Amino acid sequence: MKKAVYPGSFDPMTCGHLDILRRSLNIFDEVIVLPASNSTKKSLFTTQQRIDQIRRIIAAEHLEDRVSVDTFDGLLVDYCIGKGIWTIIRGLRPFSDFEYEFELASANRGIDSRIETVFLITNLQYSYLRSSILKDLARLDGDITGKIPECIKDEFIARVKKG
């Protein structure tokens, strides 16, 4: 059984993230989504709230048989080694992500050469999606339909408007 991890902040999980997750299931039998805390970003939702949101999205998309959610604190490579999973999934938006993601993938392989990173190019319709753009759209009453999964849309809008 081929397994992979899909790490990210997922604050919140967007339709772009969901697209990468769905497409990764064409390659892997099972994917573990790993929302992690990011000390360089101020999160809108707690890690537990993001886990709960991702679980609702997975259920709404009927992916529970092949997708699970976990969390980790520390090095992603250590998580992978502990679980015996050697593949990391990462989505790439045009231009902006490659250098950073290349450095991360190289660093992970430098720690353990068994670790592979699989890059999936984001579908063009999601290539501009960033949580900061979604937050601005929601704050200014812009339409975020099709940009964020419907099952978390109202929760996201309420949190953004709350401040």
PyMOL CGO cylinders between C-alpha atoms (Angstrom):
from pymol import cmd
from pymol.cgo import CYLINDER

trace = [
    CYLINDER, 0.00, 0.00, 0.00, 1.47, 3.34, -1.08, 0.3, 1, 1, 1, 1, 1, 1,
    CYLINDER, 1.47, 3.34, -1.08, 1.05, 6.03, 1.56, 0.3, 1, 1, 1, 1, 1, 1,
    CYLINDER, 1.05, 6.03, 1.56, 1.97, 9.70, 1.57, 0.3, 1, 1, 1, 1, 1, 1,
    CYLINDER, 1.97, 9.70, 1.57, 1.69, 12.69, 3.85, 0.3, 1, 1, 1, 1, 1, 1,
    CYLINDER, 1.69, 12.69, 3.85, 0.28, 16.03, 2.76, 0.3, 1, 1, 1, 1, 1, 1,
    CYLINDER, 0.28, 16.03, 2.76, 1.55, 18.68, 5.19, 0.3, 1, 1, 1, 1, 1, 1,
    CYLINDER, 1.55, 18.68, 5.19, 0.56, 22.32, 5.32, 0.3, 1, 1, 1, 1, 1, 1,
    CYLINDER, 0.56, 22.32, 5.32, -0.86, 25.01, 7.51, 0.3, 1, 1, 1, 1, 1, 1,
    CYLINDER, -0.86, 25.01, 7.51, -4.35, 24.60, 5.95, 0.3, 1, 1, 1, 1, 1, 1,
    CYLINDER, -4.35, 24.60, 5.95, -5.53, 27.81, 7.62, 0.3, 1, 1, 1, 1, 1, 1,
    CYLINDER, -5.53, 27.81, 7.62, -8.05, 27.17, 6.11, 0.3, 1, 1, 1, 1, 1, 1,
    CYLINDER, -8.05, 27.17, 6.11, -8.00, 24.29, 3.64, 0.3, 1, 1, 1, 1, 1, 1,
    CYLINDER, -8.00, 24.29, 3.64, -8.92, 25.82, 0.28, 0.3, 1, 1, 1, 1, 1, 1,
    CYLINDER, -8.92, 25.82, 0.28, -10.39, 24.24, -2.84, 0.3, 1, 1, 1, 1, 1, 1,
    CYLINDER, -10.39, 24.24, -2.84, -6.83, 24.36, -4.21, 0.3, 1, 1, 1, 1, 1, 1,
    CYLINDER, -6.83, 24.36, -4.21, -5.61, 22.19, -1.33, 0.3, 1, 1, 1, 1, 1, 1,
    CYLINDER, -5.61, 22.19, -1.33, -8.57, 19.88, -1.83, 0.3, 1, 1, 1, 1, 1, 1,
    CYLINDER, -8.57, 19.88, -1.83, -7.78, 19.58, -5.52, 0.3, 1, 1, 1, 1, 1, 1,
    CYLINDER, -7.78, 19.58, -5.52, -4.19, 18.54, -4.72, 0.3, 1, 1, 1, 1, 1, 1,
    CYLINDER, -4.19, 18.54, -4.72, -5.51, 16.02, -2.18, 0.3, 1, 1, 1, 1, 1, 1,
    CYLINDER, -5.51, 16.02, -2.18, -7.97, 14.48, -4.66, 0.3, 1, 1, 1, 1, 1, 1,
    CYLINDER, -7.97, 14.48, -4.66, -5.32, 14.26, -7.37, 0.3, 1, 1, 1, 1, 1, 1,
    CYLINDER, -5.32, 14.26, -7.37, -2.82, 12.69, -4.99, 0.3, 1, 1, 1, 1, 1, 1,
    CYLINDER, -2.82, 12.69, -4.99, -5.29, 9.84, -4.51, 0.3, 1, 1, 1, 1, 1, 1,
    CYLINDER, -5.29, 9.84, -4.51, -4.68, 8.95, -8.16, 0.3, 1, 1, 1, 1, 1, 1,
    CYLINDER, -4.68, 8.95, -8.16, -1.09, 8.17, -7.16, 0.3, 1, 1, 1, 1, 1, 1,
    CYLINDER, -1.09, 8.17, -7.16, -1.33, 6.96, -3.56, 0.3, 1, 1, 1, 1, 1, 1,
    CYLINDER, -1.33, 6.96, -3.56, -3.62, 4.47, -1.82, 0.3, 1, 1, 1, 1, 1, 1,
    CYLINDER, -3.62, 4.47, -1.82, -3.73, 6.50, 1.37, 0.3, 1, 1, 1, 1, 1, 1,
    CYLINDER, -3.73, 6.50, 1.37, -2.92, 10.10, 2.25, 0.3, 1, 1, 1, 1, 1, 1,
    CYLINDER, -2.92, 10.10, 2.25, -2.49, 11.58, 5.71, 0.3, 1, 1, 1, 1, 1, 1,
    CYLINDER, -2.49, 11.58, 5.71, -3.23, 15.30, 5.84, 0.3, 1, 1, 1, 1, 1, 1,
    CYLINDER, -3.23, 15.30, 5.84, -0.99, 17.02, 8.38, 0.3, 1, 1, 1, 1, 1, 1,
    CYLINDER, -0.99, 17.02, 8.38, -2.01, 20.48, 9.52, 0.3, 1, 1, 1, 1, 1, 1,
    CYLINDER, -2.01, 20.48, 9.52, 0.94, 21.91, 11.38, 0.3, 1, 1, 1, 1, 1, 1,
    CYLINDER, 0.94, 21.91, 11.38, 1.56, 24.99, 13.38, 0.3, 1, 1, 1, 1, 1, 1,
    CYLINDER, 1.56, 24.99, 13.38, 3.71, 27.52, 11.59, 0.3, 1, 1, 1, 1, 1, 1,
    CYLINDER, 3.71, 27.52, 11.59, 5.62, 29.81, 13.90, 0.3, 1, 1, 1, 1, 1, 1,
    CYLINDER, 5.62, 29.81, 13.90, 6.14, 32.35, 11.11, 0.3, 1, 1, 1, 1, 1, 1,
    CYLINDER, 6.14, 32.35, 11.11, 2.40, 32.83, 10.52, 0.3, 1, 1, 1, 1, 1, 1,
    CYLINDER, 2.40, 32.83, 10.52, -0.40, 34.02, 12.75, 0.3, 1, 1, 1, 1, 1, 1,
    CYLINDER, -0.40, 34.02, 12.75, -3.05, 31.35, 12.39, 0.3, 1, 1, 1, 1, 1, 1,
    CYLINDER, -3.05, 31.35, 12.39, -6.71, 32.19, 12.04, 0.3, 1, 1, 1, 1, 1, 1,
    CYLINDER, -6.71, 32.19, 12.04, -7.72, 28.81, 13.48, 0.3, 1, 1, 1, 1, 1, 1,
    CYLINDER, -7.72, 28.81, 13.48, -6.12, 26.64, 16.15, 0.3, 1, 1, 1, 1, 1, 1,
    CYLINDER, -6.12, 26.64, 16.15, -4.54, 23.36, 15.10, 0.3, 1, 1, 1, 1, 1, 1,
    CYLINDER, -4.54, 23.36, 15.10, -7.49, 21.45, 16.58, 0.3, 1, 1, 1, 1, 1, 1,
    CYLINDER, -7.49, 21.45, 16.58, -10.00, 23.63, 14.71, 0.3, 1, 1, 1, 1, 1, 1,
    CYLINDER, -10.00, 23.63, 14.71, -8.12, 22.99, 11.46, 0.3, 1, 1, 1, 1, 1, 1,
    CYLINDER, -8.12, 22.99, 11.46, -8.11, 19.24, 12.14, 0.3, 1, 1, 1, 1, 1, 1,
    CYLINDER, -8.11, 19.24, 12.14, -11.87, 19.35, 12.74, 0.3, 1, 1, 1, 1, 1, 1,
    CYLINDER, -11.87, 19.35, 12.74, -12.43, 21.37, 9.55, 0.3, 1, 1, 1, 1, 1, 1,
    CYLINDER, -12.43, 21.37, 9.55, -10.33, 18.99, 7.45, 0.3, 1, 1, 1, 1, 1, 1,
    CYLINDER, -10.33, 18.99, 7.45, -12.22, 16.00, 8.87, 0.3, 1, 1, 1, 1, 1, 1,
    CYLINDER, -12.22, 16.00, 8.87, -15.53, 17.65, 7.90, 0.3, 1, 1, 1, 1, 1, 1,
    CYLINDER, -15.53, 17.65, 7.90, -14.19, 18.33, 4.39, 0.3, 1, 1, 1, 1, 1, 1,
    CYLINDER, -14.19, 18.33, 4.39, -12.98, 14.74, 4.02, 0.3, 1, 1, 1, 1, 1, 1,
    CYLINDER, -12.98, 14.74, 4.02, -16.40, 13.46, 5.14, 0.3, 1, 1, 1, 1, 1, 1,
    CYLINDER, -16.40, 13.46, 5.14, -18.26, 15.85, 2.81, 0.3, 1, 1, 1, 1, 1, 1,
    CYLINDER, -18.26, 15.85, 2.81, -16.09, 14.65, -0.10, 0.3, 1, 1, 1, 1, 1, 1,
    CYLINDER, -16.09, 14.65, -0.10, -16.52, 10.96, 0.89, 0.3, 1, 1, 1, 1, 1, 1,
    CYLINDER, -16.52, 10.96, 0.89, -12.77, 10.42, 1.17, 0.3, 1, 1, 1, 1, 1, 1,
    CYLINDER, -12.77, 10.42, 1.17, -12.70, 8.88, 4.67, 0.3, 1, 1, 1, 1, 1, 1,
    CYLINDER, -12.70, 8.88, 4.67, -11.66, 5.44, 3.42, 0.3, 1, 1, 1, 1, 1, 1,
    CYLINDER, -11.66, 5.44, 3.42, -8.39, 6.75, 1.96, 0.3, 1, 1, 1, 1, 1, 1,
    CYLINDER, -8.39, 6.75, 1.96, -7.65, 10.03, 3.76, 0.3, 1, 1, 1, 1, 1, 1,
    CYLINDER, -7.65, 10.03, 3.76, -6.95, 10.62, 7.43, 0.3, 1, 1, 1, 1, 1, 1,
    CYLINDER, -6.95, 10.62, 7.43, -5.85, 13.62, 9.46, 0.3, 1, 1, 1, 1, 1, 1,
    CYLINDER, -5.85, 13.62, 9.46, -3.06, 13.75, 11.99, 0.3, 1, 1, 1, 1, 1, 1,
    CYLINDER, -3.06, 13.75, 11.99, -0.84, 16.45, 13.39, 0.3, 1, 1, 1, 1, 1, 1,
    CYLINDER, -0.84, 16.45, 13.39, 2.77, 16.76, 14.34, 0.3, 1, 1, 1, 1, 1, 1,
    CYLINDER, 2.77, 16.76, 14.34, 5.07, 19.10, 16.14, 0.3, 1, 1, 1, 1, 1, 1,
    CYLINDER, 5.07, 19.10, 16.14, 8.69, 19.15, 15.10, 0.3, 1, 1, 1, 1, 1, 1,
    CYLINDER, 8.69, 19.15, 15.10, 10.41, 17.96, 11.97, 0.3, 1, 1, 1, 1, 1, 1,
    CYLINDER, 10.41, 17.96, 11.97, 8.23, 16.50, 9.25, 0.3, 1, 1, 1, 1, 1, 1,
    CYLINDER, 8.23, 16.50, 9.25, 10.99, 14.00, 8.46, 0.3, 1, 1, 1, 1, 1, 1,
    CYLINDER, 10.99, 14.00, 8.46, 10.79, 12.66, 12.03, 0.3, 1, 1, 1, 1, 1, 1,
    CYLINDER, 10.79, 12.66, 12.03, 7.03, 12.18, 11.62, 0.3, 1, 1, 1, 1, 1, 1,
    CYLINDER, 7.03, 12.18, 11.62, 7.59, 10.33, 8.33, 0.3, 1, 1, 1, 1, 1, 1,
    CYLINDER, 7.59, 10.33, 8.33, 10.28, 8.09, 9.81, 0.3, 1, 1, 1, 1, 1, 1,
    CYLINDER, 10.28, 8.09, 9.81, 8.07, 7.30, 12.81, 0.3, 1, 1, 1, 1, 1, 1,
    CYLINDER, 8.07, 7.30, 12.81, 5.19, 6.28, 10.54, 0.3, 1, 1, 1, 1, 1, 1,
    CYLINDER, 5.19, 6.28, 10.54, 7.32, 4.56, 7.90, 0.3, 1, 1, 1, 1, 1, 1,
    CYLINDER, 7.32, 4.56, 7.90, 6.00, 6.88, 5.19, 0.3, 1, 1, 1, 1, 1, 1,
    CYLINDER, 6.00, 6.88, 5.19, 8.56, 8.02, 2.65, 0.3, 1, 1, 1, 1, 1, 1,
    CYLINDER, 8.56, 8.02, 2.65, 6.61, 10.37, 0.39, 0.3, 1, 1, 1, 1, 1, 1,
    CYLINDER, 6.61, 10.37, 0.39, 5.58, 13.97, 0.98, 0.3, 1, 1, 1, 1, 1, 1,
    CYLINDER, 5.58, 13.97, 0.98, 3.01, 15.64, -1.26, 0.3, 1, 1, 1, 1, 1, 1,
    CYLINDER, 3.01, 15.64, -1.26, 3.32, 19.34, -2.00, 0.3, 1, 1, 1, 1, 1, 1,
    CYLINDER, 3.32, 19.34, -2.00, 1.31, 21.56, -4.29, 0.3, 1, 1, 1, 1, 1, 1,
    CYLINDER, 1.31, 21.56, -4.29, 3.08, 24.14, -6.41, 0.3, 1, 1, 1, 1, 1, 1,
    CYLINDER, 3.08, 24.14, -6.41, 1.57, 27.38, -7.63, 0.3, 1, 1, 1, 1, 1, 1,
    CYLINDER, 1.57, 27.38, -7.63, 3.20, 28.92, -10.70, 0.3, 1, 1, 1, 1, 1, 1,
    CYLINDER, 3.20, 28.92, -10.70, 6.50, 30.67, -10.04, 0.3, 1, 1, 1, 1, 1, 1,
    CYLINDER, 6.50, 30.67, -10.04, 5.97, 31.70, -6.43, 0.3, 1, 1, 1, 1, 1, 1,
    CYLINDER, 5.97, 31.70, -6.43, 6.41, 28.34, -4.69, 0.3, 1, 1, 1, 1, 1, 1,
    CYLINDER, 6.41, 28.34, -4.69, 9.17, 26.47, -6.49, 0.3, 1, 1, 1, 1, 1, 1,
    CYLINDER, 9.17, 26.47, -6.49, 12.30, 27.85, -4.85, 0.3, 1, 1, 1, 1, 1, 1,
    CYLINDER, 12.30, 27.85, -4.85, 10.96, 27.50, -1.30, 0.3, 1, 1, 1, 1, 1, 1,
    CYLINDER, 10.96, 27.50, -1.30, 9.57, 24.01, -1.93, 0.3, 1, 1, 1, 1, 1, 1,
    CYLINDER, 9.57, 24.01, -1.93, 12.78, 22.89, -3.66, 0.3, 1, 1, 1, 1, 1, 1,
    CYLINDER, 12.78, 22.89, -3.66, 14.77, 23.97, -0.60, 0.3, 1, 1, 1, 1, 1, 1,
    CYLINDER, 14.77, 23.97, -0.60, 12.43, 22.13, 1.77, 0.3, 1, 1, 1, 1, 1, 1,
    CYLINDER, 12.43, 22.13, 1.77, 12.51, 18.95, -0.31, 0.3, 1, 1, 1, 1, 1, 1,
    CYLINDER, 12.51, 18.95, -0.31, 16.31, 19.11, -0.48, 0.3, 1, 1, 1, 1, 1, 1,
    CYLINDER, 16.31, 19.11, -0.48, 16.60, 19.67, 3.27, 0.3, 1, 1, 1, 1, 1, 1,
    CYLINDER, 16.60, 19.67, 3.27, 14.27, 16.73, 3.98, 0.3, 1, 1, 1, 1, 1, 1,
    CYLINDER, 14.27, 16.73, 3.98, 16.31, 14.42, 1.71, 0.3, 1, 1, 1, 1, 1, 1,
    CYLINDER, 16.31, 14.42, 1.71, 19.45, 15.71, 3.39, 0.3, 1, 1, 1, 1, 1, 1,
    CYLINDER, 19.45, 15.71, 3.39, 18.09, 14.51, 6.72, 0.3, 1, 1, 1, 1, 1, 1,
    CYLINDER, 18.09, 14.51, 6.72, 16.92, 11.14, 5.38, 0.3, 1, 1, 1, 1, 1, 1,
    CYLINDER, 16.92, 11.14, 5.38, 17.60, 10.08, 1.80, 0.3, 1, 1, 1, 1, 1, 1,
    CYLINDER, 17.60, 10.08, 1.80, 14.55, 7.78, 1.81, 0.3, 1, 1, 1, 1, 1, 1,
    CYLINDER, 14.55, 7.78, 1.81, 12.23, 10.81, 1.80, 0.3, 1, 1, 1, 1, 1, 1,
    CYLINDER, 12.23, 10.81, 1.80, 10.80, 11.76, -1.60, 0.3, 1, 1, 1, 1, 1, 1,
    CYLINDER, 10.80, 11.76, -1.60, 8.71, 14.83, -2.32, 0.3, 1, 1, 1, 1, 1, 1,
    CYLINDER, 8.71, 14.83, -2.32, 6.09, 14.66, -5.05, 0.3, 1, 1, 1, 1, 1, 1,
    CYLINDER, 6.09, 14.66, -5.05, 5.09, 18.02, -6.47, 0.3, 1, 1, 1, 1, 1, 1,
    CYLINDER, 5.09, 18.02, -6.47, 1.67, 18.46, -8.01, 0.3, 1, 1, 1, 1, 1, 1,
    CYLINDER, 1.67, 18.46, -8.01, 1.15, 21.61, -10.05, 0.3, 1, 1, 1, 1, 1, 1,
    CYLINDER, 1.15, 21.61, -10.05, -1.92, 23.50, -8.91, 0.3, 1, 1, 1, 1, 1, 1,
    CYLINDER, -1.92, 23.50, -8.91, -4.76, 23.68, -11.38, 0.3, 1, 1, 1, 1, 1, 1,
    CYLINDER, -4.76, 23.68, -11.38, -4.80, 27.06, -13.07, 0.3, 1, 1, 1, 1, 1, 1,
    CYLINDER, -4.80, 27.06, -13.07, -8.15, 28.00, -11.53, 0.3, 1, 1, 1, 1, 1, 1,
    CYLINDER, -8.15, 28.00, -11.53, -6.54, 27.83, -8.06, 0.3, 1, 1, 1, 1, 1, 1,
    CYLINDER, -6.54, 27.83, -8.06, -3.11, 29.20, -8.94, 0.3, 1, 1, 1, 1, 1, 1,
    CYLINDER, -3.11, 29.20, -8.94, -3.69, 32.54, -7.21, 0.3, 1, 1, 1, 1, 1, 1,
    CYLINDER, -3.69, 32.54, -7.21, -5.40, 31.19, -4.08, 0.3, 1, 1, 1, 1, 1, 1,
    CYLINDER, -5.40, 31.19, -4.08, -3.73, 32.13, -0.83, 0.3, 1, 1, 1, 1, 1, 1,
    CYLINDER, -3.73, 32.13, -0.83, -5.33, 32.33, 2.58, 0.3, 1, 1, 1, 1, 1, 1,
    CYLINDER, -5.33, 32.33, 2.58, -4.49, 36.05, 2.71, 0.3, 1, 1, 1, 1, 1, 1,
    CYLINDER, -4.49, 36.05, 2.71, -6.47, 36.65, -0.49, 0.3, 1, 1, 1, 1, 1, 1,
    CYLINDER, -6.47, 36.65, -0.49, -9.39, 34.63, 0.85, 0.3, 1, 1, 1, 1, 1, 1,
    CYLINDER, -9.39, 34.63, 0.85, -9.31, 36.56, 4.11, 0.3, 1, 1, 1, 1, 1, 1,
    CYLINDER, -9.31, 36.56, 4.11, -9.39, 39.88, 2.25, 0.3, 1, 1, 1, 1, 1, 1,
    CYLINDER, -9.39, 39.88, 2.25, -12.25, 38.72, 0.03, 0.3, 1, 1, 1, 1, 1, 1,
    CYLINDER, -12.25, 38.72, 0.03, -14.29, 37.51, 3.00, 0.3, 1, 1, 1, 1, 1, 1,
    CYLINDER, -14.29, 37.51, 3.00, -13.58, 40.64, 5.04, 0.3, 1, 1, 1, 1, 1, 1,
    CYLINDER, -13.58, 40.64, 5.04, -14.75, 42.83, 2.16, 0.3, 1, 1, 1, 1, 1, 1,
    CYLINDER, -14.75, 42.83, 2.16, -17.83, 40.70, 1.37, 0.3, 1, 1, 1, 1, 1, 1,
    CYLINDER, -17.83, 40.70, 1.37, -16.33, 39.30, -1.82, 0.3, 1, 1, 1, 1, 1, 1,
    CYLINDER, -16.33, 39.30, -1.82, -17.58, 36.02, -3.23, 0.3, 1, 1, 1, 1, 1, 1,
    CYLINDER, -17.58, 36.02, -3.23, -15.45, 33.08, -2.10, 0.3, 1, 1, 1, 1, 1, 1,
    CYLINDER, -15.45, 33.08, -2.10, -17.71, 30.43, -3.61, 0.3, 1, 1, 1, 1, 1, 1,
    CYLINDER, -17.71, 30.43, -3.61, -15.62, 27.73, -5.24, 0.3, 1, 1, 1, 1, 1, 1,
    CYLINDER, -15.62, 27.73, -5.24, -12.52, 28.89, -3.42, 0.3, 1, 1, 1, 1, 1, 1,
    CYLINDER, -12.52, 28.89, -3.42, -13.17, 27.28, -0.06, 0.3, 1, 1, 1, 1, 1, 1,
    CYLINDER, -13.17, 27.28, -0.06, -15.11, 24.07, 0.66, 0.3, 1, 1, 1, 1, 1, 1,
    CYLINDER, -15.11, 24.07, 0.66, -18.76, 24.83, 1.34, 0.3, 1, 1, 1, 1, 1, 1,
    CYLINDER, -18.76, 24.83, 1.34, -18.82, 22.90, 4.63, 0.3, 1, 1, 1, 1, 1, 1,
    CYLINDER, -18.82, 22.90, 4.63, -16.39, 25.39, 6.25, 0.3, 1, 1, 1, 1, 1, 1,
    CYLINDER, -16.39, 25.39, 6.25, -17.28, 28.54, 4.30, 0.3, 1, 1, 1, 1, 1, 1,
    CYLINDER, -17.28, 28.54, 4.30, -19.63, 30.10, 6.88, 0.3, 1, 1, 1, 1, 1, 1,
    CYLINDER, -19.63, 30.10, 6.88, -17.25, 29.33, 9.75, 0.3, 1, 1, 1, 1, 1, 1,
    CYLINDER, -17.25, 29.33, 9.75, -14.39, 30.93, 7.82, 0.3, 1, 1, 1, 1, 1, 1,
    CYLINDER, -14.39, 30.93, 7.82, -16.36, 34.08, 6.98, 0.3, 1, 1, 1, 1, 1, 1,
    CYLINDER, -16.36, 34.08, 6.98, -17.54, 34.46, 10.59, 0.3, 1, 1, 1, 1, 1, 1,
    CYLINDER, -17.54, 34.46, 10.59, -13.98, 34.10, 11.94, 0.3, 1, 1, 1, 1, 1, 1,
    CYLINDER, -13.98, 34.10, 11.94, -12.54, 36.60, 9.45, 0.3, 1, 1, 1, 1, 1, 1,
    CYLINDER, -12.54, 36.60, 9.45, -15.25, 39.16, 10.19, 0.3, 1, 1, 1, 1, 1, 1,
    CYLINDER, -15.25, 39.16, 10.19, -14.80, 38.67, 13.93, 0.3, 1, 1, 1, 1, 1, 1,
    CYLINDER, -14.80, 38.67, 13.93, -11.20, 39.74, 13.55, 0.3, 1, 1, 1, 1, 1, 1,
]
cmd.load_cgo(trace, "trace")
